[in-house]
Amino acid sequence: MKTISLREETYNHLIALKENNESFSDLIDDLLKTKRNDFRKYFGALKGNKVLDEISEFSKISRQQARQRR
């Protein structure tokens, strides 16, 4: 067992993430496991980007064409 120091703000963030029956060690273990696989950090990355608008328009046209082929 080790003792660590946290800023008050960091501690409050951890409390907000922690489930009632979960220890801080369990929470930190889970956060470390998912850190490299957390795709949420990429959500919104293309917002306002011209490429996203082009993809959206292409998707819309493709759906319209698919409906017309039926």
Legacy VTK file of the C-alpha trace (Angstrom):
# vtk DataFile Version 3.0
C-alpha trace
ASCII
DATASET POLYDATA
POINTS 70 float
0.000 0.000 0.000
1.222 3.487 -0.936
0.025 6.957 -0.044
-0.342 9.561 -2.787
-1.248 13.236 -2.745
-3.882 14.697 -5.050
-4.989 18.218 -5.764
-8.444 18.930 -4.336
-9.870 19.345 -7.836
-8.494 15.958 -8.933
-9.892 14.292 -5.819
-13.327 15.782 -6.540
-13.201 14.489 -10.126
-12.405 11.002 -8.835
-15.244 11.125 -6.321
-17.644 12.077 -9.124
-16.512 9.080 -11.202
-16.454 6.567 -8.348
-19.381 4.213 -7.808
-20.673 3.823 -4.249
-19.300 0.317 -3.820
-16.030 0.988 -5.670
-12.690 1.744 -4.046
-10.403 4.457 -5.339
-7.896 1.755 -6.297
-10.537 -0.041 -8.385
-11.549 3.227 -10.055
-7.955 4.146 -10.905
-7.282 0.617 -12.215
-10.321 0.900 -14.506
-9.270 4.350 -15.702
-5.780 3.126 -16.489
-7.109 0.119 -18.411
-9.384 2.232 -20.596
-7.084 5.228 -21.042
-5.603 3.964 -24.279
-8.909 2.627 -25.626
-11.180 5.543 -24.802
-12.601 6.760 -28.094
-14.717 9.424 -26.395
-11.781 11.813 -26.536
-12.140 11.853 -30.328
-15.875 12.655 -30.406
-16.382 16.066 -31.930
-12.866 16.186 -33.358
-14.179 16.935 -36.843
-16.930 19.327 -35.769
-16.927 22.325 -38.054
-14.466 20.604 -40.370
-15.095 20.711 -44.121
-14.310 16.981 -44.386
-17.138 16.123 -42.000
-19.547 18.209 -44.066
-18.423 16.397 -47.236
-18.855 12.979 -45.610
-22.308 13.960 -44.391
-23.346 15.168 -47.847
-21.963 12.032 -49.513
-23.879 9.869 -47.048
-27.098 11.780 -47.714
-26.731 11.414 -51.494
-25.886 7.712 -51.178
-29.027 7.067 -49.118
-31.169 8.948 -51.637
-29.710 6.957 -54.527
-30.269 3.686 -52.672
-33.951 4.574 -52.139
-34.361 5.382 -55.815
-33.000 1.979 -56.852
-35.745 0.122 -54.993
LINES 1 71
70 0 1 2 3 4 5 6 7 8 9 10 11 12 13 14 15 16 17 18 19 20 21 22 23 24 25 26 27 28 29 30 31 32 33 34 35 36 37 38 39 40 41 42 43 44 45 46 47 48 49 50 51 52 53 54 55 56 57 58 59 60 61 62 63 64 65 66 67 68 69
